Amino acid sequence: VALRVPAGEGGAVIRPLTPEDVVAARSTAWAALRDLDERTGEEPMTETPLRAARSDSRIAWLQRTDPAGAWVAEVDGAVVGCALALVRDGMWFLSLLMVRPGHQHQGLGRQLLEAALRTRTDRSWILASTDPAALRRYQRAGFALHPTFTAKGVVDRSLLAAAPGVRAGSFTADAGLVADVSTAVRGASLEPDLPWFAESGHRFWVVPGRGYLLLAETRIAQLTARDEATARALLWTALAEADGEIEVDWLAADAQWAVDVTMAARLTYRWGGTICLSGQPPMPYALPSGAFG
Ligand SMILES: CC(C)(COP(=O)(O)OP(=O)(O)OC[C@H]1O[C@@H](n2cnc3c(N)ncnc32)[C@H](O)[C@@H]1OP(=O)(O)O)[C@@H](O)C(=O)NCCC(=O)NCCS
């Protein structure tokens, strides 16, 4: 049962997110991300119909699976912020925290995070954007900050290396493989959320018994492997299969195998987001999903 938080600063109400809030929550999230890109000098991501539909289905999915982790901030009847957290097999993950520009720096982000943290477990983590306000809130909430790089570019096909053992995956026949590998590597099965990746048009490869890759057009959605050779083969597959430009996020200090592959592929580096961990161990052979961890 979701909890109601009394009205806070600025006359805002923090209340559970309902299915009717999905479109307003998505529009808030995109406005906050565009503003962050402008503030940090990044090229803003365009909101294509496919991306908007994928955002809507992700918010609706998490509202259904984790209603106690889904919150909005409302001012004068309008949604101006939202937070989404999920719990899988005792692992808590923050999928989204956004406040509309113009309503930021009034404490709404802190209140939304506090509401979402009510379902927190002793294995919790967050993939933070580059927004310093978010980093401050996560560190203050007890998360350890692990900075990462982001690598991006169009891969010269003559640089591609072999990807031994990789084959196309089946969202039905390989669901058990995903359950086994994700449980072993991140301590929580991705299988319950695999239908969302299938429905929202992700592409899928596996190394039987060892690992899997989910790809969204030009971005790795999730790469999870039990060992370095499998992780390297799956990353080379992503570089070979991406449509034009590819972005590889969450290159942390303990993922030197991924740094090595992306440098060999001559991708361009910049500072990326921050992996925030509280009880959840680092996953050396994984590139996580911003939406599902
Ligand atoms: C991150 C975000 C949700 C925070 O929401 P918000 O309503 O502005 O946050 P709050 O007002 O509750 O708190 C901001 C905190 O950051 C601090 N802060 C603001 N700018 C800062 C800076 N440059 N460096 C360090 N701390 C900063 C504030 O002092 C405040 O901390 P305090 O509560 O200890 O005083 C919002 O800015 C946002 O939507 N950003 C863009 C999207 C994004 O990056 N979301 C996070 C995804 S992981």
Ligand as a Chemical Component Dictionary entry (heavy atoms), coordinates in Angstrom:
data_LIG
# 
_chem_comp.id                   LIG 
_chem_comp.type                 NON-POLYMER 
_chem_comp.pdbx_formal_charge   0 
_chem_comp.three_letter_code    LIG 
# 
loop_
_chem_comp_atom.comp_id 
_chem_comp_atom.atom_id 
_chem_comp_atom.alt_atom_id 
_chem_comp_atom.type_symbol 
_chem_comp_atom.charge 
_chem_comp_atom.model_Cartn_x 
_chem_comp_atom.model_Cartn_y 
_chem_comp_atom.model_Cartn_z 
_chem_comp_atom.pdbx_ordinal 
LIG C1  C1  C 0 18.360 15.975 -9.694  1  
LIG C2  C2  C 0 16.994 16.597 -9.468  2  
LIG C3  C3  C 0 15.935 15.489 -9.475  3  
LIG C4  C4  C 0 16.998 17.264 -8.091  4  
LIG O1  O1  O 0 15.740 17.835 -7.869  5  
LIG P1  P1  P 0 15.609 19.198 -7.066  6  
LIG O2  O2  O 0 14.164 19.369 -6.714  7  
LIG O3  O3  O 0 16.252 20.294 -7.797  8  
LIG O4  O4  O 0 16.471 18.841 -5.775  9  
LIG P2  P2  P 0 16.392 19.442 -4.295  10 
LIG O5  O5  O 0 15.996 20.887 -4.362  11 
LIG O6  O6  O 0 15.543 18.568 -3.448  12 
LIG O7  O7  O 0 17.861 19.214 -3.788  13 
LIG C5  C5  C 0 18.939 19.607 -4.493  14 
LIG C6  C6  C 0 20.132 19.349 -3.594  15 
LIG O8  O8  O 0 21.292 19.473 -4.381  16 
LIG C7  C7  C 0 22.057 20.566 -3.911  17 
LIG N1  N1  N 0 22.686 21.164 -5.091  18 
LIG C8  C8  C 0 22.146 21.953 -6.031  19 
LIG N2  N2  N 0 23.084 22.288 -6.946  20 
LIG C9  C9  C 0 24.222 21.694 -6.555  21 
LIG C10 C10 C 0 25.547 21.662 -7.061  22 
LIG N3  N3  N 0 25.891 22.307 -8.186  23 
LIG N4  N4  N 0 26.464 20.916 -6.419  24 
LIG C11 C11 C 0 26.146 20.229 -5.286  25 
LIG N5  N5  N 0 24.916 20.253 -4.760  26 
LIG C12 C12 C 0 23.961 20.964 -5.388  27 
LIG C13 C13 C 0 21.094 21.431 -3.172  28 
LIG O9  O9  O 0 21.759 22.232 -2.230  29 
LIG C14 C14 C 0 20.230 20.400 -2.500  30 
LIG O10 O10 O 0 20.905 19.769 -1.427  31 
LIG P3  P3  P 0 20.370 19.924 0.100   32 
LIG O11 O11 O 0 18.954 19.391 0.105   33 
LIG O12 O12 O 0 21.288 19.078 0.915   34 
LIG O13 O13 O 0 20.449 21.378 0.377   35 
LIG C15 C15 C 0 16.647 17.644 -10.544 36 
LIG O14 O14 O 0 17.584 18.659 -10.509 37 
LIG C16 C16 C 0 16.578 17.095 -11.956 38 
LIG O15 O15 O 0 15.516 16.698 -12.440 39 
LIG N6  N6  N 0 17.732 17.072 -12.698 40 
LIG C17 C17 C 0 17.768 16.645 -14.086 41 
LIG C18 C18 C 0 17.473 15.171 -14.259 42 
LIG C19 C19 C 0 18.430 14.322 -13.479 43 
LIG O16 O16 O 0 19.624 14.410 -13.674 44 
LIG N7  N7  N 0 17.892 13.504 -12.581 45 
LIG C20 C20 C 0 18.673 12.585 -11.790 46 
LIG C21 C21 C 0 18.739 11.290 -12.491 47 
LIG S1  S1  S 0 19.805 10.157 -11.674 48 
# 
loop_
_chem_comp_bond.comp_id 
_chem_comp_bond.atom_id_1 
_chem_comp_bond.atom_id_2 
_chem_comp_bond.value_order 
_chem_comp_bond.pdbx_ordinal 
LIG C1  C2  SING 1  
LIG C2  C3  SING 2  
LIG C2  C4  SING 3  
LIG C2  C15 SING 4  
LIG C4  O1  SING 5  
LIG O1  P1  SING 6  
LIG P1  O2  DOUB 7  
LIG P1  O3  SING 8  
LIG P1  O4  SING 9  
LIG O4  P2  SING 10 
LIG P2  O5  DOUB 11 
LIG P2  O6  SING 12 
LIG P2  O7  SING 13 
LIG O7  C5  SING 14 
LIG C5  C6  SING 15 
LIG C6  O8  SING 16 
LIG C6  C14 SING 17 
LIG O8  C7  SING 18 
LIG C7  N1  SING 19 
LIG C7  C13 SING 20 
LIG N1  C8  SING 21 
LIG N1  C12 SING 22 
LIG C8  N2  DOUB 23 
LIG N2  C9  SING 24 
LIG C9  C10 SING 25 
LIG C9  C12 DOUB 26 
LIG C10 N3  SING 27 
LIG C10 N4  DOUB 28 
LIG N4  C11 SING 29 
LIG C11 N5  DOUB 30 
LIG N5  C12 SING 31 
LIG C13 O9  SING 32 
LIG C13 C14 SING 33 
LIG C14 O10 SING 34 
LIG O10 P3  SING 35 
LIG P3  O11 DOUB 36 
LIG P3  O12 SING 37 
LIG P3  O13 SING 38 
LIG C15 O14 SING 39 
LIG C15 C16 SING 40 
LIG C16 O15 DOUB 41 
LIG C16 N6  SING 42 
LIG N6  C17 SING 43 
LIG C17 C18 SING 44 
LIG C18 C19 SING 45 
LIG C19 O16 DOUB 46 
LIG C19 N7  SING 47 
LIG N7  C20 SING 48 
LIG C20 C21 SING 49 
LIG C21 S1  SING 50 
# 
